Amino acid sequence: MSLESPGVLSHLTSWLTSFELQSMRALSRNLYASVPRHTWELTVRNISSSESMSHLSTVFPNVWCLRVQDALLDEMPTIKSLVPWLNKCWKLRKLMLTRVTCISVFNLHLLAEELTMVAIRECYQVQEPAIVAPNLKTLVIEHCPMTQFHSDTSLPQLKTLSLSSRNFTALQAQHLIKVTLLGSPALESLILAGCSQLEQVLVDSTDLPSLHQLDLSTCAQLERVHVTSKMLEHLDLSCNDNLQYLVVDLEHVVDLDLSFLKSLTYLRIRSSSLRRLNLRGCNHLMPNTMSIHCPNLQFVVVQGTSIVVEDLNKTECSDKIQMGNTTSWLAQSFCPEEQTLWVAAKNGDLETLRERLARLTPETRFYAEWQDPVYGYSPLSNACRQGHLHCVEALVAYGVNCNVRDSQGNTPLHIATSCGKSEVVRLLLELSAVDYFAKTTIKGQTVLDIARQNYRTLEGRGVESIQCVEHIEKVR
């Protein structure tokens, strides 16, 4: 079988990089024409500009699986200029970005109607991606400093989400489950393995109605897990040495492996489907700190514990496990007092925000303007960034500083404008206390500069950016 045969070419091209394929085309006239025709998977490495990608999309128009690796870009491109196949045809179905970096900043705003799989790995500038993909089935984001999805994100057909981030915390997990994934009713698999800062996970019975798999393995700081689910079949909690508190109410799980959870001190299980339970090595678990109601339980491993079989199923739990308002509960139970307002503003918890503002005294008034030590965000900055208009109104009515700057020198108005929160921008511009001529510390940009730049560079945000520009120009 010759090198130029379709079978050989279609197999070979999936293993070669774009540079190697270009070299291969130079071998003969037949290869020059046939290599692009049989290249359906393309790996691109070490590019520095979107112009190179534009050329490749012309040479290899039939690509359905694109891998971009080890790219150091001179300037921030739009996704459609970095991946021009999204413009030229609808054959592209899979997109994988690995170690893609921009010298300035890399804002990932992806609008793709036909993609079914996206993987983003080791892109260390990706913190708040916006992905609008109505047909996307699988999304993988690994080893990126991501904290949350942008509010524009829409993934109605998503079935599998794998997220691994060293910056992902309990409150961000709750926002993901309660807000972002509310628009993904078909989600079957949620993988948060390796999120080293994740302290707690709470899934209520009304969350993720189609969820079959939940992977929380290897989360070094994970201490508490509450899961109530009618459809969940597989729960992975392996390699969580700090897990202390576990409450589950599951109707479809048959096997539950909790082996070697050495810090587990409280366990509550309610399941009519559970057949096999492994508690091997849970040496801190005591009979008086566990409650197991599993009427069909057939096989239990208790080696390395102080539990005997008689301790199981001896107490029937008639009450259902209720999570309530988990975001408020987390904020009030686990955040320091001075941070509760900050958390409530970030999550749009208007009830908690108003309650806490009403309880402030002259000694605790600074809670309303507490700034986190990493980004320097105040409660007002948080509310502006997330677009929580009612929270912004409550904080402004209380009299917080409307021109407070974060660690990058941005005011709340700068932040709202950069995030495209046009209604928040309109509200702030109506306040006499707001300095709408203020410039950012680092780049010296006004809010109008930021709004115009967003319109030019951020895909899918044209309407919001134009609205921001219109609001700003009215006061100027």
N, C-alpha and C positions, 0 to 999 in steps of 0.2 A: 504494500500500500504506500503510495507516494506521499510526500509532504504536502502536496497541493490538493490532495483529496479532501472533500468536505468533512468527512468523519474525523480525520486527523486534525484538520484546522480548528474545527469547533471545540475539540477537546484541548488542543494545545494552547489556543488563545486565552483560555480561562486561567492558565497558570503563568502567563507572561505579563510583564508590565507594559505600559504604553510605549516606553522607550524601546523595549525589546521588540515589540510588534512593529514599530517604525523601522527598526533595523532589518527586521525580517522582510518587510515589504520591498526593501532595496535589493533583495537577492535576485528577483526576476520580475518580468512584466506580469506574469500570471499571478504571482503572490501580491504584487502591488494592488491588483484589483480584488483578489479573492480574500485576502486577510481582513479588510474592513467588512466585507460582506458576511463573514462568519465569526465576527467578534461580537459576542452577546454579553460577555462579562469583561469589564475593563478595570485594571488597577493602575491608578495614577499616583506617582510618588515624586516628592521633592519639587513641587511647583512653587513659583513665587508670585504669580499674577493670574488674574482671571482670563487674560488674553490667551494664555496657553490652553486653558480649558475650552475656550471658544474654538480654537483651531482643532482640538481633538474631537469636539462634538461634530465638526464638519467632516473629519476623516472617518470617524466611527459612529455613524448615525443610528445603528441598530442596537445600541447597548440597552440592556434591560436591568443589568446589575452593575453599579458603579462603586468602586472603592477609591477614596481619596486618602492618602497616607502621607504623613511627615511633610505637611505643607507649611511653609513660613511665608505669609503673604505680606507684600509691601504696604498695602492699604486695605481697608475693610471693604470687601465686596458685598454685593447683595447675593443671596443664595442662588438666584436665577442666573447671575453672571458666573458664580463659582460652579454651578451645575447647569449649564445651558441646555442640557437634554430636556429639562423641564419646559423649556420654551419651544424647542424644535420639534418634538414629537411626544407622543404619550406612551412610548414603549418602556420607559424607565419605570421599574417596579420596586427595585431595592437600592437603597443608598446607605453607604457606610463611610463615616468620617472618623479618621483615627489620627490623633496628634495634629490637628489643624489649628494653626496659631496665626494671629495677625499682629503686626508690630504695634498698632494703635490699640484696637479693641475688636473683639469678635462677637457681634450681636447676632445670635441665631434666630432668624425669623423666617420660618419655612412655610410656604404655601404650595401644596402639592395635592392635586386632586386624585392622581392615579397611583401614587406610591402605596405599597402594601407593607413594606418593611423599612424601618430606619434604625440604624445603629450609630451611636455617637460615643466614641471611646477616647479617653485621655485628651480631651479638648479642654485645657485647663482655664480657658477664659469663658466657658459656657456656665453661666450662673442662673439665668432665668430665660430659658428658651421659649419661644412662641411657635407652636406647631399647629397649623391648620391643615388637616389631612382627612377628608371625609371617608376614605377607603382604607386607611392605615389599620393593619391588623396587629403588627408587632412593633414595639418601640423599646429599644435598649439604650440606656444612658449609663455608662460605666466609667468610674474613676474621673469624674468631672466634679468641680466644686459647686454643683447645682444646689439651690435652696428651694426653688419652687418653679412651677410653670407660669409663664406670663398669662395674664387674664384673657388674652385673645385666643389662647389654645382651645382647639376643638377637635376631639377624637371620637366621633360617635360610634365607629365600628371597631374600636380597639379591643383586642382579645388578650394580649399579653403585654405587660409593662414590667420591665426589669430596670431598676434604678439603684445605682450604687454611688453614694456620695459621702465624702468625709464631713460635709457641712450640714447634712440632713438631720434635723432634730425632731423631737416629739410633736411640737406645735406645727411644724411644716408637714409632718406626716398626716396630722389631723386635717390640715387644709387640703392636702392632696386627696384624702379619702372623702371628706365631707363636701368639698367644693369642686375641685378640678375634675375628679372622676364621676361626679354626678351626671356629667354629660356622656359617660361611657358605660351605658347599662349592660353591654355585652361582655365586659371584662371578665375573663375566666381565670387569669393567672396574674398575681401581683407578687413580684420578687423584690424585696428590699434587703437582700443579703449583703453584708459587708458595709452597711451604713454605720460607721464607727461611733457617731455621736447620737445615734437614735436611742433615747432613754425609755420611751413608752409607745405602745401601739394600742389603739382602741378602735374596734370595729363593731358597730351596732347592727342589729338585725335588719335595719332599713338601708344600710350601706352595701354597695357592691352586690346587687341581688343575684348575679350570675357567677360569683366567685367560686372556683373549684380548688384553687391552689394558692396558699399564702406561705411564702418563704421568708422567714426572719432569721435565718442562720447567720452566725458569725457577726453579730452586732455587739461589739465589745462593751458598750455602755447600757445595753438593754436591761431594764429592771422590772418593768411591769407590762403584762400583756392581758388585754380583755378582748375576747372575740365571741360574738354571737352571730351565728350564720346558719341558714337552712340548707345551703348548697355546698358548703366547703367540704372537700373530701381529703385534702392533704394539708397538714400544718407542720412546717419544718422549723423547729426551735433549737437545732443542734449547735454546739459550740458557743453557747451563751453562758459564760461562767458567772455573770453578775445577775442573771434573772432570779428574782426573789418572789414575785407575785404573779400567779397565773390563774385566770378565770376564763373558762370556755363553756359555751352552750352550743353544741354542734349536733346536727341531725343526720349527717351523711358520713361522718368519719368512721372508718372501721378500725384502722390502726393508728395509734398515737404513741410516738417515741419521745419520751422525756428523759432519756438516759443521760446520766452524768451532768445534770443541771445542779451543780454542787452548792449553789447558793439558794436554791428554791426552798422557801420556808412556808409559803401559803399556796395551797392548790385547791381549786374547786372545779369539778368537771360534772357537767350534766349532758348526757348523750344517750339516746335510745338505740343508736346504731353501733356504738363502740364495742368491738369484740376483743381487741388485744391492746394492752397497755404496758409500756415498758418504763419502769421507775428505777432501773438499775443505777446505783451510784448517787442517788439523791439523798445524801447522808444527813442533810439538815431538815428534811421533811419529817414531821411528827404526826401521829394519829390525831392529835387535838388541833392541828392547823390545816387539816385537809377535809374535804367533803366531796365524796364521789357518788353520784347517782347515775349508774349505768346498768340498767336491769338485764342487758344482754351480754355483759362482760363475761368472757370465757377464759381468757389467758392473761395472767399478770406476772411481770417480773419485778421482784422487790429485793433482789440481791444487793447487799451493800447499804440497806436502809434499816430503820428500826420499826418498819411497818410489817404487820402480819396480815394474812388474807382476811382474817375476821374484821379488820379495820375498814374493809371496803364494803360499800353499799349498806352500811349499818344505819345511816341517817338519810332519810328521804328529803330531798330539797324540793319543796313545793313552789317556792317563789322563783320567778323568772329573773334573769340577770338583766338589769337595766343600766344603761350608761348615762342617760340624760344628756344634758348639754356638756359634752366632753371638753370642748374648748374652754368654756367658763370654768369647769371643774379643774382642768389642768392649770389654768391661770391662777385660780384662787388657792389651789392646794400646794402647788410646787414652785411658783414664782415668788421671789422676794417681794415684799409689800410695795416697794418703790417701782417695781417693774410691771405690776398688774395693769395699770393704765396703758403702758407701752404695748403689752401683749393684746389687750382688748382692742386697741386702735388698729393694730396690724391685722387682726382677724375679723374686723367689722362687727365686733360684739357690742352693739350700741347700748344694750341694757346694762351690761357690766360697766361700760365706760361712764354712763350717766350716774350709776350708783356710786362708783368710786369717786367721781368728781364731786358729788354732793357731800361725801364724807371727809373731804380734804380740810385740814386746818391750816392756820398760818405756818405752823411748823412743818407740815407735810405737803405744802403747796408745790414744792419743787418736784413732787412725783409727776405732776402734769407736764413737766419739761425734761424728765430724765432721759439721757441719751446713752445708747448702748456704746460700749468701749471700742467696738470694731468699726462700725460704719458711721457712728455719731448720729444715728437717727433718733429723733424725738417722737413722741406719740403722734404729733401733727404730721411729721415727715412720713411716718408709717402709713397713716390714713390717706395721705395724698398719693403716696406711691401705689397703694392698692386700689385707689379710686373709691374709698368708702365715704361718700359725700355726707351722709348724716353724721358720721363720726367727726368729720372735719367741721361741720356746723356746730356740733356740741363743744368741741375744743376751742373753736374761735369764740363762741358765746361765753365760755368760761374766762377767756382773756389770756390765752397762752401767747407766747412770742411768735408772731407770724413770720419773722425774718430770721429765725434761728438757723444756723448753718451746720451741715454735717461735716464729717472728717475730710470730705473733698471740696468743701466750700460752697455747697449747694443749699439754697433756701428751699422751703416747701414748694414755692411756686416753680423753681427750677425743676424740682423732682416731679411734680405733677405734669409739667410740660414735657419732660423727657420721656415719661411713661404714657403720654397721649391721653391723659385724663382730662378731657376738655371741660366737663361740667365742674370739676374741682378748680380748674384754671379760671373759669368764669366766676365762680364764687370768690376766690381769693382776690381777683382783680377788682371786685366790688368793695373791698375793704380799704379804708383810707390808711390803715397801718401798714399795709403791704408795700414794700419797695419794689415796684415792677421794673425799675431801671437797674437793679442790682446785677452785678456780673459775677459769674462763677470765679472762684479763686484760681483754679488751675489754667483754664483756657480763656478766661475773660469773656465769656459769652453771656449775652442777655437772654431772657426767655424767648424773645422773638428769633434770635439766632438759633436757639435750640430747636424751636418748632419748625423753622425752615429747613434745618439740617435733617430732622426726622423725616420730613416729607420727601427729601431727595434720596435718603439712604435706606429707610426701613420699609420693606415690602409689607403690604397688607394693612398699613397704618395710615394710608393717605387721608382718609376721611377725618380721623381723629386729629391728625396734624394740621389739616386745613382749618378745622374748627378752632384749634388752639391759636393759629395765626390770626383768624378773624377776631377772636375775643381780645387778643393782645393789641391788634392794630386799632381797635375801637377806642382804647384808653390812651393810645399814643397820639 
